């Protein structure tokens, strides 16, 4: 039930490498 804003924030976190471990 994520809002569009939450999705955008999550994408920003990905850009910042906070979830970089998912790329492994």
C-alpha positions as CSV (number, residue, x, y, z in Angstrom):
1,X,0.0,0.0,0.0
2,X,2.9,2.3,-0.8
3,X,2.1,5.8,-1.9
4,X,3.8,7.2,-5.0
5,X,5.9,9.4,-2.7
6,X,7.1,6.4,-0.7
7,X,8.1,4.7,-4.0
8,X,10.0,7.7,-5.1
9,X,11.8,7.9,-1.8
10,X,12.7,4.2,-2.1
11,X,14.1,4.8,-5.5
12,X,16.2,7.6,-4.1
13,X,17.6,5.3,-1.5
14,X,18.5,2.8,-4.2
15,X,20.4,5.6,-6.0
16,X,22.2,6.4,-2.8
17,X,23.4,2.8,-2.5
18,X,21.5,2.1,0.7
19,X,20.2,-1.2,-0.8
20,X,23.3,-1.9,-2.8
21,X,23.4,-5.4,-1.3
22,X,20.4,-6.4,-3.4
23,X,22.6,-6.1,-6.5
24,X,24.8,-8.9,-5.3
